[in-house]
């Protein structure tokens, strides 16, 4: 007896549990076939065909897009798709060749190449601080309007210090799921927020945002490129990783 793969209603068609399992296995099998074909092409094969990369929105626009553009200029037979999203993607399920992960990596079967690290910084606009005062201790944050960027505030708390034992429970005045919206709100004087250093480094340097409590900063956050083991010999993936390793670490070091 064949198991149904789809569930149909008058409004939508969705996968059944069996259908989702079949789709995952089919994608994995196709990925294995692609990897086998690439392996047969040899270590010195020229990048060609498609390359799909996923990255967080701001990091992807600032650092990954220039890498992709450089590869496309060098390899006329290569096509690329850059998926910018702040959620964690599933490589096999979504057909991603390489993904950028800005976080401590959980144990997994994925291969990883470290690009560097960034810092979490607490910031506010000079206008907001002039109106509400500048906090000098963590406990004073409870007296301020806080802006929570959901991706980095999933547990409703901000942790501080190199041991990350100190924390502030969040009761945010504003909660958003977009870096750009968070920055706009910070610049508009809505409150205090916490983002990653590369996202606000230029604004801090220009005096549009002020870093707060730098002595309470938590440990840096590592940045990795992750990919499936069977993509390790792909000329497209190798070319992308090599270009990223050459370009991105110096930029991260320069921005702190």
Secondary structure, DSSP 4 states (H G I P E B T S, - for coil): -PPP-EEE-SS-EEE-HHHHHHHHHHHHHHHHHHHHHHHHT-TTPPP-EEEEEEE-HHHIIIIIHHHHHHHHHH-TTEEEEEEE-SSPP-HHHHT-SEEEEESPPPS-S-EEEEEEEE-EEEEE-HHHHHHH----SGGGGGGS-EEEEGGG-TTSEEEESTT--EEEE---SEEES-HHHHHHHHHTT--EEEEEHHHHHHHHHTTSSEEE-GGG----EEEEEEE-GGGTT-HHHHHHHHHHHHHHHHHHHHH-
